[in-house]
Amino acid sequence: MSRTLADGARARGSNSPEGFEAAAEPSRVMRPATGRILVAVPAYNEAGTIARVVTRVRDALPGYDLLVVNDGSGDETGQILRRLGVTVATHPCNLGYGRAVQTAIKYALSCGYDALVTLDADGQHPPEAVSAMMEEFDASRWDVLIGSRYIATRSYRAAPLGRRIGMRLFSTLVRIVIGQRVYDTSSGLKIIRRDVFEPLTHWHFVDFHAETIVYLMRLGHRVGEFPVTMAERTHGHSMHTAINYLKYPLKTFLLVLLGLIEASLTRRRRKR
């Protein structure tokens, strides 16, 4: 995986990991109680929305640093990010969402960030909701807090039929395996505490959804949900095609099983 930054990056020079260019120290602003926070936006062919997402993050979260992981985009995403002067980690080819998030985690770990916020590049996740999420994250000392579309109503009635069935299946699967109900297992809006960075670099996560939740909870980490209203996608293509509605549940079951196995192996390694 290539780890290079676009010109004009905002990363702190003294803390930037090898392979990342760094620009000047940003202006000092009040930081959240948690400490230094990195917002990471995985992006793959999101030229239609990425500029707006970057602008919203900068406006809503001036005390946070920003990293965009350009996951091998073939459109103008990279050029737009260079014009915006954003810190960018670039994959030479598309490695998938899980690898993009892991690149952000490794960057946050190397730079000494206290927490990582992930949100999608398609504009569905409101950065304006992150401050309220962070208050809950700090107050309840969550290891991972998920921005959830369904925790407030505990219902999937507003979702399309295929997604409704999938979300109910995945939520039930997590409850059976772990004993705790997680209503929005596929949300990409998360806050992750530094204590969780290191275990999330040991295994290749494909979707970074249900399998990650099961893996972390089996290791004893606390995962919670916070109600967030999300917008509908207006550009690009959703992963939820007719074929994927059949393939995705099967893949998720397999990934959850692998997450359980990896958690067991990790616990054994820790006891040695």
WOZIFEN-V585022 format. One record per residue. N is the residue number from 0. RES is the residue in one letter. OMEGA is omega in whole degrees, -180 to 180 (* if undefined). D_FIRST is the distance of its C-alpha to the first C-alpha in Angstrom with 1 decimal. Layout:
# WOZIFEN-V585022
n/res/omega/d_first
N/RES/OMEGA/D_FIRST
N/RES/OMEGA/D_FIRST
This chain:
# WOZIFEN-V585022
n/res/omega/d_first
0/M/178/0.0
1/S/179/3.8
2/R/180/6.4
3/T/-179/9.6
4/L/174/12.9
5/A/177/15.5
6/D/179/18.8
7/G/-178/21.2
8/A/-177/18.8
9/R/-176/20.9
10/A/179/19.2
11/R/-174/21.8
12/G/-175/21.7
13/S/-175/22.9
14/N/-176/20.4
15/S/179/17.1
16/P/179/14.4
17/E/180/13.4
18/G/178/11.2
19/F/174/12.8
20/E/-178/16.0
21/A/177/19.0
22/A/-175/22.2
23/A/176/25.6
24/E/178/26.6
25/P/-179/27.4
26/S/-177/31.0
27/R/176/32.2
28/V/-180/32.9
29/M/179/33.9
30/R/174/31.2
31/P/-177/31.4
32/A/-178/33.0
33/T/-179/29.8
34/G/-179/28.6
35/R/-175/25.5
36/I/174/23.7
37/L/171/20.4
38/V/-180/20.3
39/A/-179/16.9
40/V/173/17.0
41/P/-176/14.3
42/A/174/15.2
43/Y/-180/15.0
44/N/-180/17.8
45/E/-179/20.0
46/A/-178/21.7
47/G/-174/25.0
48/T/-168/24.5
49/I/-180/21.8
50/A/179/24.3
51/R/179/26.8
52/V/179/24.5
53/V/180/23.4
54/T/180/27.1
55/R/178/28.2
56/V/-179/25.8
57/R/-180/27.0
58/D/-174/30.6
59/A/-172/30.7
60/L/-176/28.6
61/P/179/29.4
62/G/-178/29.0
63/Y/172/25.4
64/D/-174/22.2
65/L/173/19.9
66/L/172/16.1
67/V/176/14.9
68/V/179/11.4
69/N/-171/11.5
70/D/176/9.8
71/G/-179/10.2
72/S/178/13.9
73/G/179/16.3
74/D/-175/19.2
75/E/-179/20.2
76/T/-178/18.2
77/G/179/16.3
78/Q/179/19.6
79/I/-180/21.4
80/L/177/19.1
81/R/179/19.6
82/R/-178/23.3
83/L/-179/23.3
84/G/-178/21.8
85/V/170/19.3
86/T/-174/16.6
87/V/168/13.4
88/A/-172/9.7
89/T/170/8.3
90/H/-178/5.7
91/P/176/7.0
92/C/-178/8.4
93/N/-178/9.9
94/L/179/8.4
95/G/-174/11.5
96/Y/-178/13.3
97/G/179/12.8
98/R/179/9.1
99/A/178/9.8
100/V/179/12.6
101/Q/174/10.9
102/T/178/8.6
103/A/180/12.2
104/I/180/13.8
105/K/177/11.9
106/Y/-180/12.7
107/A/179/16.2
108/L/-179/16.7
109/S/-177/15.9
110/C/176/18.1
111/G/177/20.9
112/Y/-179/21.4
113/D/179/24.0
114/A/179/22.9
115/L/173/20.3
116/V/175/21.5
117/T/173/19.5
118/L/-172/21.1
119/D/-176/20.4
120/A/-176/20.2
121/D/177/23.1
122/G/-179/25.8
123/Q/-177/27.1
124/H/-178/26.5
125/P/176/29.0
126/P/179/27.7
127/E/-180/31.4
128/A/-172/31.5
129/V/-179/29.1
130/S/178/31.8
131/A/175/34.1
132/M/-178/31.3
133/M/177/30.6
134/E/178/34.3
135/E/178/34.4
136/F/179/31.2
137/D/-174/32.9
138/A/-176/36.4
139/S/176/35.5
140/R/176/32.7
141/W/170/30.3
142/D/174/27.0
143/V/175/25.6
144/L/-175/27.7
145/I/170/27.1
146/G/-167/28.5
147/S/176/30.7
148/R/-168/32.5
149/Y/-175/34.9
150/I/-178/35.8
151/A/-177/38.7
152/T/-174/40.5
153/R/-178/39.1
154/S/179/39.4
155/Y/-174/37.3
156/R/-177/40.2
157/A/-178/38.6
158/A/174/35.6
159/P/-172/35.8
160/L/-178/37.1
161/G/179/34.0
162/R/180/31.9
163/R/180/34.9
164/I/-179/35.2
165/G/-179/31.5
166/M/178/31.5
167/R/178/34.7
168/L/-177/33.4
169/F/179/30.2
170/S/178/32.3
171/T/179/34.9
172/L/179/32.4
173/V/180/31.0
174/R/180/34.6
175/I/-175/35.7
176/V/-172/32.9
177/I/-178/32.8
178/G/178/36.2
179/Q/179/35.1
180/R/172/34.9
181/V/-170/31.9
182/Y/-178/32.9
183/D/-175/29.7
184/T/-175/26.9
185/S/-180/24.7
186/S/176/24.8
187/G/178/21.6
188/L/-175/23.7
189/K/166/23.4
190/I/-174/24.0
191/I/-179/22.4
192/R/-178/24.0
193/R/-180/22.4
194/D/-176/24.0
195/V/-177/21.7
196/F/-172/18.3
197/E/178/18.1
198/P/180/19.2
199/L/177/16.6
200/T/-174/13.7
201/H/-172/15.4
202/W/-180/15.1
203/H/178/12.9
204/F/-176/14.9
205/V/-177/15.2
206/D/-176/17.5
207/F/-179/17.8
208/H/-174/21.6
209/A/-178/24.3
210/E/178/22.4
211/T/179/21.1
212/I/180/24.6
213/V/180/26.1
214/Y/-177/23.8
215/L/-179/24.4
216/M/177/28.1
217/R/176/28.7
218/L/176/27.4
219/G/180/30.0
220/H/-177/28.2
221/R/-179/30.1
222/V/-180/28.9
223/G/179/31.1
224/E/179/31.5
225/F/-175/32.8
226/P/179/34.5
227/V/175/32.8
228/T/-177/33.8
229/M/180/31.1
230/A/175/31.5
231/E/178/31.1
232/R/179/28.4
233/T/179/29.8
234/H/176/27.0
235/G/-175/24.5
236/H/177/24.7
237/S/176/24.8
238/M/-172/23.2
239/H/174/26.7
240/T/-179/28.2
241/A/179/31.2
242/I/-178/29.3
243/N/176/26.7
244/Y/176/29.7
245/L/-176/30.4
246/K/-172/27.0
247/Y/178/25.4
248/P/179/28.1
249/L/178/27.7
250/K/-179/24.0
251/T/178/24.6
252/F/180/27.3
253/L/-179/25.1
254/L/177/22.2
255/V/177/25.0
256/L/179/26.3
257/L/177/23.0
258/G/177/22.8
259/L/180/26.3
260/I/-179/25.5
261/E/177/22.5
262/A/178/24.7
263/S/178/27.4
264/L/179/25.3
265/T/179/24.0
266/R/178/27.6
267/R/180/28.8
268/R/-180/26.3
269/R/-178/27.5
270/K/-177/31.1
271/R/*/30.7
